[in-house]
């Protein structure tokens, strides 16, 4: 019997084995794409450009070489001069080149009508008087510095701050302080510290309100190790009452002793005395 003829392949037809191989290759390519497109566990991820980090503001002391230690003195009430009025430029004074660091601080104080007659003594020959060299800090936030100085006369110390407006100077703060005060700036804020006692000082915070420096906060702050408060006084010490005396050691109390109970009364003893007692029985002698 003759063998059956092999089936003829149509032109352009693809064998089933080749189709299966192509399908498997497509699956492998898809898996590889997923594997390489996904970040490995614990790997780095690109989350775009990092945000800007703003460093914290640092305190910048004013006249650190002249700051005195806190002493037990009374504190003055800090008030900004002219708080209810808008500052007016110092008359008959201009700032050439708009450079506030080039002005003569004594000339500014001499022309400022807010400076008291007592303070003006420091502008001449006065024993115990002082006009501190100015410090320059940006207290308004406009990128330009303000002039800060202190006038000291016997019994009075005043801090002055001047701001530049075009080519004129504006007195934006005048405040009396304690002789042993200290000051610093934190960013555009001005901080004054005045001693109240050996363990307390007053902290005053001034900020720019658009026209002048105003008092934002004033509080008492502890300095050093504060004394204990609220402790009840203990019992008096005999040794402290009499010098050289040694307190006697307390005598130990004797241990508690049990008290013996009286014997319980027998029923016979509880009978009334009127009842006749039974006669005694005398045993007979043995014969």
C-alpha positions in Angstrom: 0.0 0.0 0.0 1.5 3.3 -1.0 2.4 5.9 1.8 0.2 9.0 2.2 1.7 12.1 0.7 3.0 14.8 3.1 0.8 17.8 3.4 1.8 20.7 1.4 2.7 24.0 3.1 1.0 27.0 1.9 3.2 29.8 0.6 4.0 32.3 3.4 2.7 30.1 6.2 4.7 30.0 9.5 5.2 26.8 11.4 3.5 26.4 14.8 6.8 25.9 16.5 8.1 29.2 15.2 4.9 31.0 16.4 5.3 29.5 19.8 9.0 30.6 19.9 8.0 34.1 18.9 5.3 34.3 21.6 7.8 33.1 24.2 10.3 35.7 23.1 7.7 38.4 23.4 6.8 37.3 26.9 10.5 37.4 27.9 10.9 40.9 26.4 7.9 42.2 28.4 9.2 40.6 31.6 12.7 42.2 31.0 11.1 45.5 30.4 9.2 45.4 33.7 12.3 44.2 35.6 14.6 46.8 34.3 12.1 49.6 34.4 11.3 49.1 38.1 13.8 50.3 40.8 15.5 47.6 42.7 14.6 47.3 46.5 16.7 49.7 48.5 17.9 51.6 45.4 18.1 55.4 44.8 15.1 57.2 43.4 15.2 60.4 41.4 12.6 62.7 43.0 13.6 65.8 41.2 15.7 68.8 42.3 16.2 69.2 46.1 14.5 72.0 48.0 16.4 75.0 49.3 17.5 74.6 52.9 17.4 77.8 55.0 20.0 77.8 57.8 18.8 78.8 61.3 19.4 82.4 62.3 22.4 83.0 64.6 22.6 85.5 67.4 25.1 88.3 66.8 26.1 90.1 70.0 26.3 93.9 70.1 29.4 95.2 71.9 30.4 91.8 73.2 33.6 93.2 74.8 31.6 95.7 76.8 28.7 93.6 78.0 28.6 93.4 81.8 27.6 90.5 83.9 24.1 90.5 85.5 24.0 92.2 88.8 21.2 92.5 91.4 19.7 95.9 90.4 16.3 97.2 89.6 15.2 97.1 86.0 13.9 100.2 84.1 10.7 100.1 82.1 11.6 99.8 78.4 9.6 102.2 76.3 10.2 103.3 72.8 10.3 107.1 72.5 7.8 108.5 70.1 5.9 105.3 69.8 2.7 107.1 68.9 4.3 109.3 66.3 6.0 108.5 63.0 9.8 109.2 63.2 10.9 112.5 61.7 14.3 112.9 60.0 17.1 114.4 62.1 17.1 118.1 61.1 20.1 119.8 59.4 21.8 116.4 58.7 22.3 114.6 55.4 24.2 111.3 54.7 26.5 111.8 51.7 26.6 108.9 49.4 23.7 107.2 51.3 26.4 105.5 53.4 25.3 105.3 57.0 28.6 103.9 58.2 30.3 107.2 57.2 28.3 109.4 59.5 29.7 111.0 62.7 27.6 109.5 65.6 28.2 112.5 67.8 27.0 114.9 65.2 23.8 112.8 64.8 23.2 112.9 68.6 23.9 116.6 68.8 21.2 117.3 66.1 18.6 114.8 67.3 15.9 116.6 69.2 14.9 113.3 70.9 18.2 113.3 72.8 17.7 114.5 76.4 19.7 117.3 78.0 21.2 114.8 80.4 22.5 112.7 77.4 24.0 115.7 75.8 26.5 115.9 78.7 28.2 112.9 77.1 29.0 114.9 74.0 31.3 117.1 76.0 33.8 116.6 78.7 31.8 114.6 81.3 33.2 112.3 84.0 31.7 108.9 83.7 30.1 109.6 80.4 30.4 107.6 77.2 29.2 107.5 73.6 29.7 103.9 72.3 31.1 103.3 68.9 28.2 102.5 66.6 27.3 99.0 65.5 25.6 98.4 62.2 22.9 95.7 61.7 20.0 95.3 59.3 17.0 95.6 61.5 14.4 96.6 58.8 15.0 93.7 56.5 15.8 95.9 53.5 19.4 94.7 53.1 20.8 98.0 54.5 22.3 98.4 58.0 20.9 100.6 60.7 23.1 102.6 63.2 23.0 101.5 66.8 24.7 103.4 69.6 24.5 103.9 73.4 24.8 107.1 75.4 25.9 106.7 79.1 25.8 109.4 81.7 25.8 109.0 85.5 22.4 107.5 86.4 21.2 107.1 82.8 22.0 104.8 79.9 20.0 105.1 76.6 20.1 103.0 73.5 19.5 104.7 70.1 18.8 103.3 66.7 18.8 105.3 63.4 17.6 104.1 60.0 18.5 105.6 56.6 15.8 107.1 54.4 17.4 108.2 51.2 20.0 110.7 52.5 18.3 111.4 55.8 18.5 109.6 59.2 15.3 108.6 61.1 15.4 107.9 64.9 13.5 104.7 65.0 14.2 103.7 68.6 15.2 105.3 71.9 15.0 103.2 75.0 16.6 103.5 78.5 18.4 100.4 79.7 20.4 99.2 82.7 24.1 99.9 82.8 24.9 96.2 82.9 22.6 95.4 79.9 23.6 93.3 77.0 22.2 93.2 73.4 22.2 91.0 70.4 20.5 90.7 67.0 18.8 87.5 65.7 18.0 88.1 62.0 16.2 91.5 61.9 15.2 91.3 65.5 16.8 93.3 68.3 17.1 91.7 71.8 18.0 93.5 75.0 18.8 91.8 78.3 18.7 93.7 81.6 19.5 92.2 85.0 16.7 92.1 87.6 18.4 90.1 90.3 21.2 87.6 90.7 19.0 84.9 89.0 16.7 86.8 86.7 17.0 89.1 83.8 14.4 90.9 81.6 14.4 90.0 77.9 13.0 92.6 75.5 12.4 91.8 71.8 12.0 94.6 69.3 10.9 94.2 65.7 10.4 96.5 62.7 6.8 97.4 62.0 7.4 99.3 58.8 8.1 102.7 60.3 9.9 102.1 63.6 11.2 99.4 66.0 8.4 98.4 68.5 8.5 96.2 71.6 7.1 92.8 70.6 7.7 90.8 73.8 9.1 91.4 77.3 9.6 88.6 79.8 11.7 87.5 82.8 14.3 84.8 82.0 16.2 82.7 84.5 20.0 83.1 84.6 22.4 80.5 85.9 21.2 78.0 88.6 17.9 79.2 90.1 17.4 78.9 93.9 15.0 76.2 95.0 11.5 77.4 95.6 8.5 75.9 97.4 10.5 73.8 99.8 9.1 73.3 103.3 11.5 74.0 106.2 12.6 70.9 107.9 12.7 70.2 111.7 15.2 72.2 113.7 18.6 70.6 114.0 19.8 70.4 117.7 23.4 70.5 116.6 22.8 73.8 114.8 21.1 75.3 117.8 24.0 74.7 120.2 27.5 75.0 118.6 29.6 71.9 119.5 26.6 69.9 120.8 26.2 66.4 119.5 22.6 65.3 119.1 21.7 62.3 121.2 21.0 59.1 119.4 17.4 58.1 119.8 16.9 55.3 122.3 15.5 52.1 120.8 12.0 51.3 122.1 11.7 47.9 123.9 10.0 45.2 122.0 6.3 44.7 122.7 5.7 41.9 125.3 2.6 39.8 125.4 0.5 40.2 128.4 -0.5 36.8 129.9 -4.2 36.2 130.1 -5.7 35.1 133.4 -6.7 31.5 133.5 -10.2 30.7 132.6 -12.5 30.2 135.6 -13.8 26.7 136.1 -17.5 26.0 136.3 -17.0 25.1 140.0 -15.6 28.5 140.8 -18.5 30.1 139.1 -21.0 28.5 141.6 -22.6 30.8 144.2 -21.1 30.5 147.7 -24.5 29.6 149.2 -24.4 26.2 147.7 -23.1 23.6 150.2 -20.0 21.9 149.2 -19.8 18.1 148.8 -18.4 16.2 151.9 -14.9 15.0 151.6 -14.5 11.2 151.2 -11.9 9.6 153.4 -10.6 6.3 152.2 -10.7 3.3 154.7 -7.4 1.8 155.8 -6.6 -1.6 154.4 -6.8 -4.5 156.8 
